[in-house]
Amino acid sequence: MTLPGLLPRSRLPDRDALPRWLAPVPQAVEDLGLQAVWLVVAINLVGTAFGFWYYGVHPLPLSDPLIVGQLAAEPALMWPLVPDSPVATLFIALAFGAWALGRNSEYLNALAFFGCWKLGLWTPYVLLVFADGFRAVNPLPMYLFLLFSHLAMVLQAFVLHRISDFPVRAVAVAVLWYGLNDLVDYFVPVVGTPHHTLIPGQIVGADGFLTHPSEIHLLAAAGAVVLTLTATFLTLSTRVKKLELFAEPDR
């Protein structure tokens, strides 16, 4: 019997025998997440809305200007590349939603994996490395919420192998998008100064742009680049392992 709101187990794709380092989530948890896919999509969309609010899109409260916070300090041209975490949760909501509707998209799957792996680990990384600064501007409940909600993004990323083969063309699109993010966030800002997520210690300088002290900037950049590289390795490794399984005589 299938509970109301859950997909029937017959709709779930088989679980390939991937090594544990590529599929660390227990199958029972994967199955539950895929059966409750519309709840997962809804949670991610709520997280996306909260993320845009956190970065500075403030339709509420009405007393605030519409754009505040970091987005108010960034050139409007670069806004699509600034709110990385809410874009990542949007990608995974769209990826799971497309699969549930029978319109599975390998491009969304790859973008979702990169986003949830990268931002799901980069944010806890900077929260811990710059803990004193973040704790000074965030109450403990908000600090812990940011920490654990981002770690949950990594958990979701490791369910995507059930609905994706990560073809090279899709991985290439994800590498281009997140490589561009790294480029403008840390190395070639295009307009103004680098556009990575605001970290304690940054201020708006005399030129109207955010400052980027080297001791902050270099640590943040190192984490981001390493995570983009490892996302590339993990998706392509999943691709190779699935091809190897398919090529086995008993498959």
C-alpha positions in Angstrom: 0.0 0.0 0.0 1.3 3.5 -0.9 0.6 6.3 1.6 -1.2 9.4 0.2 1.2 11.8 -1.4 3.9 9.2 -1.9 4.9 7.8 -5.3 4.5 4.0 -5.5 7.6 2.0 -5.1 7.1 0.7 -8.7 8.0 4.2 -10.0 11.4 4.2 -8.3 14.4 3.5 -10.5 16.7 0.6 -9.7 19.7 1.3 -7.5 23.0 0.5 -9.3 25.7 -1.3 -7.4 27.9 1.8 -7.0 30.8 1.9 -4.5 29.9 3.3 -1.2 31.9 6.5 -1.8 29.7 7.3 -4.7 26.4 6.2 -3.1 26.8 6.7 0.7 23.1 7.2 1.5 21.3 4.0 2.6 18.8 2.7 0.0 15.9 3.0 2.4 16.6 6.7 2.8 17.0 7.1 -1.0 13.7 5.3 -1.6 11.9 7.4 1.0 13.2 10.6 -0.5 12.1 9.6 -4.0 8.7 8.4 -2.9 8.2 11.7 -1.1 9.6 13.7 -4.0 6.9 16.4 -4.0 7.5 17.1 -0.3 11.3 17.3 -1.1 10.5 19.7 -4.0 8.4 21.9 -1.8 11.0 22.0 0.9 13.7 23.0 -1.6 11.4 25.7 -3.1 10.8 27.1 0.4 14.6 27.0 1.0 15.1 28.8 -2.3 12.7 31.6 -1.3 14.4 31.9 2.1 17.8 32.0 0.4 16.8 34.9 -1.9 15.4 36.7 1.1 18.7 36.1 3.0 20.7 37.6 0.1 18.5 40.6 0.1 15.3 40.2 -1.9 12.8 41.6 0.6 9.2 41.8 -0.6 8.4 41.4 3.1 8.5 43.2 5.4 6.9 46.1 3.5 9.0 48.5 5.5 12.2 47.3 3.8 13.4 48.4 0.3 12.8 45.6 -2.2 16.6 45.0 -2.5 18.8 45.1 0.6 21.8 43.3 2.1 24.5 41.9 -0.2 22.4 42.3 -3.4 22.1 46.0 -2.7 26.0 46.2 -2.6 26.4 44.2 -5.9 26.1 45.5 -9.4 22.7 44.4 -10.8 24.4 42.8 -13.8 25.9 40.2 -11.5 22.9 39.4 -9.4 22.2 36.0 -11.2 25.7 34.8 -10.0 25.5 36.0 -6.4 22.8 33.9 -4.5 24.5 30.5 -5.0 22.7 28.4 -2.4 19.2 29.3 -3.4 20.0 28.7 -7.0 21.4 25.3 -6.0 18.2 24.4 -4.2 16.2 25.6 -7.1 18.2 23.3 -9.4 17.5 20.3 -7.3 13.8 21.1 -6.9 13.6 21.3 -10.7 15.6 18.2 -11.2 13.4 16.1 -8.8 10.2 17.7 -10.1 11.1 17.0 -13.8 11.9 13.4 -12.9 8.6 12.9 -11.1 6.7 14.4 -14.1 8.4 11.9 -16.4 10.6 14.7 -18.0 13.9 13.8 -16.5 16.7 16.3 -17.4 20.3 15.3 -17.2 21.3 18.9 -17.4 19.3 19.8 -14.3 20.6 16.7 -12.6 24.2 17.6 -13.1 23.6 21.3 -12.1 21.8 20.1 -9.0 24.6 17.7 -8.0 27.3 20.4 -8.4 25.2 23.0 -6.6 24.2 20.9 -3.7 27.6 19.3 -3.2 29.5 22.6 -3.6 27.3 24.9 -1.6 26.2 22.2 0.8 29.8 21.9 1.9 31.3 25.4 1.2 28.8 27.1 3.4 29.4 24.9 6.5 33.2 25.3 5.7 33.1 29.1 5.9 30.6 29.0 8.9 33.2 27.0 10.8 36.3 28.7 9.6 34.9 32.2 10.3 32.6 31.0 13.2 33.3 34.0 15.5 32.3 36.5 12.8 29.2 34.6 11.7 28.1 34.0 15.3 28.4 37.8 15.9 25.8 38.5 13.2 23.6 35.5 13.4 21.7 34.2 16.5 22.7 30.6 17.4 19.4 29.1 16.0 20.0 30.8 12.6 23.7 29.8 12.6 22.8 26.1 13.3 20.0 26.3 10.7 22.4 27.5 8.1 24.9 24.8 9.0 22.6 21.8 9.0 20.3 22.8 6.2 23.3 23.1 3.9 24.6 19.7 5.0 21.2 18.3 4.0 21.8 19.6 0.5 24.8 17.2 0.3 22.5 14.3 1.3 20.2 15.2 -1.5 23.0 15.4 -4.0 23.9 11.7 -3.3 20.3 10.6 -4.2 20.6 12.0 -7.8 22.5 8.9 -9.0 19.2 7.1 -8.9 17.7 9.3 -11.6 20.9 10.4 -13.5 23.7 8.8 -15.5 25.6 12.1 -15.5 26.5 12.1 -19.3 29.6 14.1 -20.2 27.7 16.8 -22.0 25.6 17.5 -18.9 28.6 17.5 -16.6 30.3 19.9 -19.0 27.4 22.4 -18.6 27.6 22.1 -14.8 31.4 22.7 -15.0 30.9 25.7 -17.1 28.3 27.2 -14.8 30.1 26.6 -11.6 33.5 27.4 -13.1 32.0 30.7 -14.2 30.8 31.2 -10.6 34.3 30.6 -9.3 35.8 32.9 -11.9 33.6 35.9 -11.0 33.5 35.1 -7.3 37.2 35.1 -6.8 39.4 35.9 -9.8 37.8 38.0 -12.6 34.8 39.9 -11.2 33.8 41.5 -14.5 32.0 44.4 -12.8 33.1 45.8 -9.4 34.9 43.4 -7.0 34.6 39.6 -6.6 31.0 38.4 -6.0 31.3 35.5 -3.5 28.8 35.2 -0.6 29.4 37.9 2.0 31.8 36.8 4.8 32.3 38.5 8.1 35.2 41.0 7.8 34.0 42.5 4.5 32.7 46.0 4.4 31.5 48.4 1.7 34.6 50.4 0.6 34.9 54.1 -0.4 34.4 53.1 -4.0 31.0 51.6 -3.1 32.0 48.0 -3.6 32.7 45.3 -1.1 36.2 44.9 0.2 37.9 41.5 0.1 40.7 41.1 2.7 43.2 38.5 1.5 43.0 36.4 4.6 39.3 35.9 4.0 39.3 35.8 0.2 42.0 33.1 -0.2 40.4 30.7 2.2 36.9 31.1 0.7 38.4 30.7 -2.8 40.3 27.6 -2.0 37.2 25.9 -0.6 35.1 26.8 -3.7 37.6 25.6 -6.3 38.3 22.3 -4.5 34.6 21.6 -4.3 34.0 22.4 -8.0 36.9 20.0 -8.9 35.6 17.2 -6.6 32.0 17.6 -8.0 33.5 17.1 -11.5 35.4 14.0 -10.2 32.3 12.5 -8.5 29.9 12.9 -11.4 32.3 11.6 -14.0 33.2 8.7 -11.6 29.5 7.8 -11.3 29.3 7.9 -15.1 32.3 5.6 -15.5 31.1 3.1 -12.8 27.6 2.9 -14.4 29.1 2.2 -17.8 31.3 -0.5 -16.2 28.2 -2.1 -14.6 26.3 -2.0 -17.9 29.2 -3.6 -19.7 29.4 -6.6 -17.4 28.2 -9.8 -19.1 25.4 -10.5 -16.6 23.8 -7.1 -16.9 
